[in-house]
């Protein structure tokens, strides 16, 4: 077995270029985990080591790992019709049923869905559809997209260009034009940007209801209502990126529902299948859909091979059934409150824990050198905590962009109180160990 594991590690280093991973680390040490099994909130690697999946892998395994019913649904659909094109108005039953289901559960007047394979494609699609919409309406100059600092919208070219986190944009040397970024939580900053650029040149404003990869930043209560009013005032489309926040993650079906606001377009992915199949999409309002039908006289020249994939749509339908039948949205709200309470206890017991925050099962812990002054460490310590937590049985994530030193967590919605307590206990032990190591290093 040890020889087999070694062979896999060597093959990984030689042939697998990992997404969003340090290449040198992989080449020196191989893969940090080779996971082979998952059940509930737990993951198990090839060596038999078990960890709590404190991130739902990539914010997406909402119903937890190891749900055999998902595999049965996939097998049943693949046995009948694994794939068929949705180009040229071809369709299939699962895609139709899922589009109807999404219209039923989505906020307000969002009524029609364009399907994609994931979040980056969903965001790229939203920007193209927004621009095409204004072309059809006779306003072709409306093409600029405004997003927020600390935002993350994916890694396709348009999605990268929309991402407010600068390191993601710096990764390449040629970005898509006509993207602009405003301060994270100020609606007035949006108004100023619109006035500066000219409302007749702006197609849409895009925002995550809660910023995920940027550090789990929760908007002020009135922010999105003010944004909605500004978009209406200046004739802009409002797009929400629900790729992370959708399907129960924040304790509501969609994150924007916390703010009693309905966007014109809504991007989704991740939790729509809980990671059991690759699927995403963009929902548009009934008004936009009617305008597309009225003004579009040719072919909608945008589509992906796997748009409306029948197996993926079948898996999504089963996933939504589980979320609803097991009351996982309400569970996320309840367990999110337990998680936040645990964070606050850490804040009292751990001297390097600064601000803590959560909305549903989506939370963050900031690390500071001094709680009273909020002074930061000279070098971020969050990555050290992440590495140490993994050794102790908990997978979480660090955010160090834009001077942040933050731990972020988003466990599966099936997590229970005992498992939340396990997470908090591991975090307490880990943070204490890292603080001791840090102080020894300073003294040494």
C-alpha positions in Angstrom: 0.0 0.0 0.0 2.8 2.4 0.9 4.4 1.8 -2.5 1.0 2.4 -4.3 0.6 5.7 -2.4 4.1 6.8 -3.3 3.4 6.0 -7.0 0.2 8.1 -6.9 2.1 11.0 -5.3 4.8 10.8 -8.0 2.2 10.6 -10.8 0.4 13.6 -9.2 3.6 15.7 -9.3 4.4 14.7 -12.8 1.1 14.9 -14.5 -1.5 16.9 -12.5 -1.4 20.7 -12.7 -3.6 21.6 -9.7 -6.0 24.6 -9.7 -5.3 27.4 -7.3 -2.4 25.6 -5.7 1.3 26.4 -5.0 3.2 24.5 -7.7 6.5 24.4 -5.9 4.9 23.0 -2.8 3.3 20.3 -4.8 6.6 19.4 -6.6 8.5 19.3 -3.3 5.9 17.5 -1.1 3.3 16.0 -3.4 -0.4 16.3 -2.8 -1.3 17.3 0.8 -4.2 14.8 0.7 -5.4 12.1 -1.6 -9.0 11.9 -0.6 -10.8 8.6 -1.2 -14.0 8.7 0.8 -16.4 11.1 2.3 -19.4 10.8 4.7 -21.4 13.6 6.1 -19.0 16.3 7.2 -16.0 14.0 7.2 -13.3 13.3 4.5 -10.9 10.3 4.6 -7.6 10.2 2.7 -5.8 7.2 1.1 -3.8 6.7 4.4 -7.0 6.4 6.5 -6.6 9.9 8.0 -10.0 11.6 8.7 -10.7 15.3 8.8 -13.7 17.5 9.2 -14.4 19.2 5.9 -14.8 22.7 7.4 -15.1 24.3 3.9 -17.6 22.0 2.3 -14.6 21.3 0.0 -15.1 24.5 -2.1 -18.1 26.0 -0.3 -20.2 23.6 -2.3 -21.0 20.2 -0.6 -24.1 21.5 1.1 -25.8 18.2 1.7 -22.6 16.5 2.9 -20.5 13.7 1.4 -21.5 10.1 0.6 -25.1 10.5 -0.3 -25.8 7.3 -2.2 -29.2 8.5 -3.4 -27.4 11.1 -5.6 -25.4 8.4 -7.3 -28.6 6.4 -7.9 -30.3 9.3 -9.5 -27.2 9.9 -11.7 -27.1 6.3 -12.7 -30.8 6.2 -13.5 -30.5 9.3 -15.8 -27.3 8.1 -17.5 -28.9 4.8 -18.2 -31.7 6.5 -20.0 -30.1 9.6 -21.5 -26.6 10.6 -20.4 -26.3 13.6 -22.7 -28.1 15.5 -25.4 -27.5 19.0 -26.8 -29.7 21.9 -25.8 -28.6 23.9 -28.9 -31.1 24.7 -31.7 -34.0 24.6 -29.1 -33.4 20.9 -28.3 -34.4 20.1 -24.8 -34.7 17.4 -22.1 -36.9 16.6 -19.2 -34.5 17.2 -16.3 -33.4 20.6 -17.7 -37.0 21.7 -18.1 -38.0 20.5 -14.6 -35.0 22.1 -13.0 -35.5 25.5 -14.7 -39.1 25.4 -13.5 -38.1 24.5 -10.0 -35.5 27.3 -9.9 -38.2 29.8 -11.0 -40.3 28.5 -8.1 -37.7 28.9 -5.4 -35.8 32.0 -6.6 -36.5 35.5 -5.3 -39.2 37.7 -6.8 -39.6 37.8 -10.6 -36.5 35.7 -11.6 -38.1 33.2 -14.0 -35.8 31.9 -16.7 -32.4 30.1 -16.5 -29.4 29.8 -18.8 -27.5 26.7 -17.7 -23.7 26.5 -17.5 -21.1 24.1 -16.0 -20.0 26.2 -13.1 -19.6 29.5 -11.4 -17.0 31.1 -13.7 -19.1 30.3 -16.7 -22.2 31.6 -14.9 -20.5 35.0 -14.3 -19.1 35.2 -17.8 -22.6 34.5 -19.1 -24.2 37.1 -17.0 -21.9 39.8 -18.3 -22.4 38.8 -21.9 -26.2 38.6 -21.5 -26.3 42.0 -19.8 -24.4 43.6 -22.6 -26.4 41.8 -25.3 -29.6 42.9 -23.5 -28.7 46.6 -23.9 -27.7 46.1 -27.5 -31.2 44.7 -28.1 -32.7 47.6 -26.3 -30.9 50.0 -28.6 -28.3 51.1 -26.0 -25.0 49.5 -27.2 -22.8 52.0 -25.2 -24.0 50.4 -22.0 -21.2 47.8 -21.6 -19.2 48.6 -18.5 -19.5 46.3 -15.5 -19.0 47.6 -11.9 -18.0 45.2 -9.2 -16.6 45.5 -5.7 -13.2 45.4 -4.1 -12.5 42.1 -2.3 -15.0 40.4 -4.7 -14.4 37.0 -6.3 -16.4 36.0 -9.4 -14.3 33.2 -10.9 -11.3 32.7 -13.2 -12.7 32.7 -16.8 -11.5 35.8 -18.6 -14.6 37.9 -17.9 -14.9 36.5 -14.4 -11.3 37.2 -13.6 -11.7 40.8 -14.9 -14.7 41.3 -12.7 -12.9 40.0 -9.6 -12.0 42.8 -7.2 -9.2 40.8 -5.6 -6.2 42.2 -7.4 -3.8 39.2 -7.2 -6.3 37.2 -9.4 -6.2 39.9 -12.0 -2.4 40.2 -11.8 -2.1 36.5 -12.6 -2.5 37.4 -16.3 -1.2 40.3 -18.4 -4.3 41.0 -20.5 -7.7 41.5 -18.9 -11.1 42.1 -20.5 -11.9 45.8 -20.8 -14.7 47.8 -19.2 -14.6 46.5 -15.7 -14.5 48.9 -12.7 -14.3 48.4 -9.0 -15.9 50.3 -6.1 -15.4 50.3 -2.3 -16.7 47.1 -0.6 -19.7 48.3 1.4 -20.4 51.9 0.4 -23.4 52.5 -1.9 -22.3 56.1 -2.2 -19.1 54.8 -3.9 -21.3 53.1 -6.5 -23.1 56.3 -7.2 -19.9 58.2 -7.6 -18.5 55.6 -10.0 -21.7 55.8 -12.1 -21.5 59.6 -12.2 -17.8 59.5 -13.1 -18.2 56.9 -15.9 -21.6 58.0 -17.1 -24.8 55.9 -16.6 -25.3 55.6 -20.4 -22.1 53.6 -20.5 -22.8 51.1 -17.7 -24.5 47.8 -18.2 -24.6 46.3 -14.7 -23.5 46.2 -11.1 -22.4 42.8 -9.8 -22.1 41.8 -6.1 -21.9 38.7 -3.9 -24.6 38.9 -1.1 -21.7 37.8 1.2 -18.2 37.9 -0.2 -16.7 34.5 0.1 -13.1 34.1 -1.1 -12.5 37.7 -0.3 -12.9 37.0 3.5 -16.6 36.4 4.3 -17.6 40.1 4.3 -21.2 40.7 5.2 -22.8 43.8 3.9 -24.5 46.4 6.1 -28.3 46.0 6.5 -29.3 48.8 4.1 -26.5 48.4 1.6 -28.3 46.2 -1.0 -31.6 48.2 -0.8 -29.6 51.3 -1.5 -27.8 49.6 -4.4 -31.1 48.4 -5.8 -32.5 51.9 -5.7 -29.3 53.3 -7.4 -29.5 50.7 -10.2 -33.1 51.6 -10.8 -32.4 55.3 -10.8 -29.6 55.1 -13.3 -31.1 52.2 -15.4 -28.5 49.6 -14.6 -29.0 45.9 -14.3 -28.3 44.5 -10.8 -26.6 41.1 -10.8 -26.0 39.0 -7.7 -23.4 36.3 -7.6 -24.9 33.5 -5.5 -22.4 30.9 -6.5 -21.4 30.4 -2.9 -24.4 31.9 -1.0 -27.1 30.0 -2.9 -29.1 26.9 -1.8 -29.2 27.4 1.9 -25.6 28.4 2.7 -26.5 31.6 4.6 -29.7 30.3 6.2 -32.0 31.4 3.4 -32.5 29.8 0.0 -30.4 32.6 -1.6 -28.2 35.1 0.2 -29.9 38.2 -1.2 -33.1 37.2 0.6 -31.6 38.5 3.9 -31.9 42.0 2.4 -35.4 41.8 0.9 -34.0 42.7 -2.5 -34.6 41.1 -5.9 -31.8 41.4 -8.6 -32.4 41.5 -12.4 -30.0 38.6 -12.8 -28.6 35.9 -10.5 -25.6 33.7 -11.0 -25.5 30.2 -9.3 -23.5 27.0 -9.2 -21.8 25.0 -6.4 -24.7 24.2 -4.0 -27.2 23.6 -6.8 -25.8 20.0 -7.0 -23.7 20.1 -3.8 -20.7 19.2 -5.9 -22.2 15.9 -7.0 -22.2 17.1 -10.7 -20.9 20.1 -12.5 -23.6 22.6 -13.0 -24.3 26.3 -12.8 -26.5 28.9 -14.4 -27.8 32.4 -14.7 -31.4 33.4 -13.9 -32.9 36.4 -15.5 -36.0 38.4 -14.5 -39.4 37.9 -16.3 -39.1 41.4 -17.7 -35.6 40.6 -19.2 -36.9 37.3 -20.6 -39.8 39.0 -22.3 -37.5 41.7 -23.7 -35.2 39.0 -25.1 -38.1 37.2 -26.7 -39.5 40.5 -28.1 -36.3 42.0 -29.5 -34.1 39.0 -30.4 -34.7 38.0 -34.1 -31.7 35.7 -34.6 -29.9 33.0 -32.7 -28.6 33.6 -29.2 -25.0 33.1 -30.0 -23.9 32.0 -26.6 -23.9 28.4 -25.3 -21.8 25.7 -23.7 -21.6 22.0 -24.7 -23.0 21.0 -21.3 -25.7 23.7 -20.9 -28.7 21.8 -19.6 -26.8 18.5 -19.1 -29.6 16.0 -18.3 -27.6 14.0 -15.7 -26.4 17.1 -13.9 -29.9 18.6 -13.9 -31.3 15.3 -12.5 -28.7 15.4 -9.7 -29.6 19.0 -9.0 -33.3 18.2 -8.7 -32.5 15.4 -6.2 -30.1 17.8 -4.3 -32.8 20.4 -3.9 -35.3 17.8 -2.8 -32.9 16.7 0.0 -32.2 20.3 1.0 -35.9 20.9 1.4 -37.0 17.6 2.9 -34.3 17.6 5.5 -34.9 21.3 6.3 -31.2 22.1 5.7 -31.8 25.8 5.1 -33.2 26.2 8.6 -30.5 23.9 9.9 -27.8 26.2 8.4 -29.4 29.1 10.2 -29.4 27.2 13.5 -26.0 25.7 13.2 -24.6 29.0 11.9 -25.7 30.6 15.2 -23.9 27.8 17.1 -20.8 28.3 15.0 -20.8 32.1 15.6 -21.2 31.5 19.3 -18.2 29.3 19.2 -16.2 32.0 17.3 -17.2 34.5 20.0 -16.0 32.1 22.7 -12.7 31.8 20.9 -12.5 35.6 20.8 -12.7 35.7 24.6 -10.3 32.8 25.2 -7.7 33.4 22.5 -5.7 36.6 22.6 -4.9 36.6 18.9 -8.6 36.3 17.7 -9.9 39.7 16.5 -13.3 40.3 14.7 -15.5 37.2 14.1 -18.5 37.1 11.9 -20.9 34.6 10.2 -24.1 34.5 8.3 -25.6 31.0 8.3 -22.8 28.4 7.8 -20.4 30.9 6.3 -18.0 32.5 8.8 -14.7 34.2 9.4 -12.2 34.7 12.2 -9.7 37.5 11.9 -6.3 37.1 13.6 -4.5 40.0 15.2 -1.4 40.7 17.2 -3.3 42.9 19.6 -7.0 42.7 20.3 -7.3 46.1 21.7 -5.6 48.0 18.9 -6.4 45.5 16.1 -2.7 45.6 15.2 -1.9 42.9 12.7 1.1 40.5 12.6 4.0 41.5 10.4 3.4 38.3 8.4 0.0 36.6 8.2 -0.4 33.7 10.6 -3.7 32.4 9.2 -1.9 30.1 6.8 0.0 28.6 9.8 -3.3 28.0 11.5 -4.7 26.3 8.4 -1.7 24.0 8.2 -1.8 23.1 11.9 -5.6 22.6 11.9 -5.3 20.1 9.0 -2.8 18.1 11.2 -5.4 18.1 14.0 -8.3 17.0 11.8 -9.9 20.1 10.4 -9.8 21.5 6.9 -10.4 25.3 6.7 -9.0 28.1 4.6 -7.0 31.3 5.0 -7.5 34.7 3.3 -4.5 37.1 3.2 -5.4 39.3 0.3 -5.4 43.1 0.8 -3.6 42.9 4.1 -6.1 40.5 5.6 -5.2 37.7 8.1 -8.4 35.7 8.2 -9.6 32.2 8.7 -12.8 31.3 6.7 -15.2 28.3 7.2 -18.2 26.9 5.5 -19.0 23.4 6.7 -21.7 21.2 5.1 -25.3 22.2 6.1 -25.8 18.7 7.6 -23.3 19.5 10.4 -24.6 19.0 13.9 -23.9 20.7 17.2 -21.4 18.1 18.3 -19.4 18.5 15.1 -19.5 22.3 15.5 -18.1 21.9 19.0 -15.4 19.6 17.5 -14.5 22.3 15.0 -14.3 25.0 17.8 -12.2 22.7 20.0 -9.7 22.0 17.2 -9.5 25.7 16.4 -8.8 26.6 20.0 -6.0 24.1 20.3 -4.6 25.1 16.9 -4.7 28.8 17.5 -3.0 28.3 20.9 -0.3 26.2 19.4 0.4 28.7 16.6 0.5 31.6 19.1 3.0 29.7 21.3 5.2 28.9 18.2 5.0 32.5 17.1 6.1 33.9 20.5 9.0 31.4 20.7 10.1 32.6 17.3 10.0 36.2 18.4 11.9 35.5 21.6 14.4 33.4 19.8 
